[in-house]
Amino acid sequence: MAYPEKISSNPVAEASQPILLCWHEQWLKSSLPLAKIHLAWLENVAQTMEMEAQFFQAMAESSEKLNQCFAKNGGLPQHNDLNQYYQDMIQTLTDAHLQRIENVAQLSHEFRRCLWEEI
């Protein structure tokens, strides 16, 4: 079996090689900012999820304190004790919610800053 002769190189492909390399380099440079913006967005989503987890933790702790109030004294809490537990629970949830809102407001500014840095 005879092997075919070596195929001659394509002069058009050789001539266009520098242009293709330049285009490929520019294409990679243009997609890098988009990837960085996507990374900044994912980081902000992760921060948002962390803040929500902290808020849920505060809610769980408040509910646990209320359950402890009912468990104390065989399920019949005193009126003053119950009032105090509710006040503490409401204060804890209010503080957690205000912290949550503050973090969310700060998060949007941080996200915008990251976007403008990448643009």
N, C-alpha and C positions, 0 to 999 in steps of 0.2 A: 504494500500500500504506500503510495507516494503522498507525501505531505504537500499541501499547497504552498505556493511561494509566499513569502512574508508579505503581508498586506502593507502597502505603503501608507504612511501617515496622512491624515487629512489636513491639507493646508489651511482650510477654513477654521477647523477646530484649534489648530496651533495659533492662528492669528487672533482668534477671539479669546484665548486663554487669559490674557491680562485683564480684559474687560470682565470676564466671568469672575475672576478672583476679586476684582474691585467691587463688583456687585455683591458677591457673597460676603465680603467684609462689611460693607455698608448695611446689608440685610441683618447681619448679626448685631451690629451696633444699634440698629433701630429697634430690634426686639428686646434688647437688654433693659431699657427703661420701662417697657411694659411689664417685664418680669419683676422688676423692682417695685413697681406700683402694685402688682398683684401680691407680692410678698408683704408690703406695707398694709394692704387690705386684710390679708390673712392674720397678720400680727394684731391688728385692731379687733378683728373678730375674736381672736383668742383672749384679748384683754377684756372684751365685753362679756364673754362667757365666764371669765374669772370673776368679774364684778357681780354677775348674776348669781354665781355660786356663793359668793360672800353674802349676798342678800338672802338667799335661801337658807344659808347657815344661821343668820340672825333670826329668821322666822322660826327655824327648827328649835333654836335655843329658847326663844320666847314661849313656844308651845310646850317645851319641856318644863320650863318654870311653872307654867300654868298647871300642867299635869301633876307636878310635885305638890302644888297647892291643894289639889283635889285629893291626892294620895295621903297627904298629911291629915291627921285627925280622922282617919277612916272614911274619907270621901265627903265629909261634911265640914267645909272650911268656915271659919268665922267670917262675918261680914267685912270686918276691917281688914283681915288678911286677904280676902278675895279682892277687895278694892285696891289694896296696895300692889298685889300681883298684877292686876289689870293695868294699873298706872305704870308699873315698871315695864310691862310688856309693850304697852303703847309707846312709851318713851324709847325703848330699844328699837322698835320697828320704825319709829319716826326718824331717829338718828341714822339708822341703816338706809332708809329711803332717801334722806337728804344727802347722805354720802354717795349713794348710788347716782342720784341726779347730778351731783357735782362732778363725779367721775365721768359720766356720760357727756356732760358739756365740755369737759376738758379733753375727752377722747376725740370729739369731732374736730377740735382745734389742732390736736396732735396729728390726726389723720390728714387734715388739709395741709399742714406743714410738710408732712412726708410726701404728699402728692406734689406740692410745688417744688420741693427739692429734686424730685425725680424728673419733673417736666423741665 
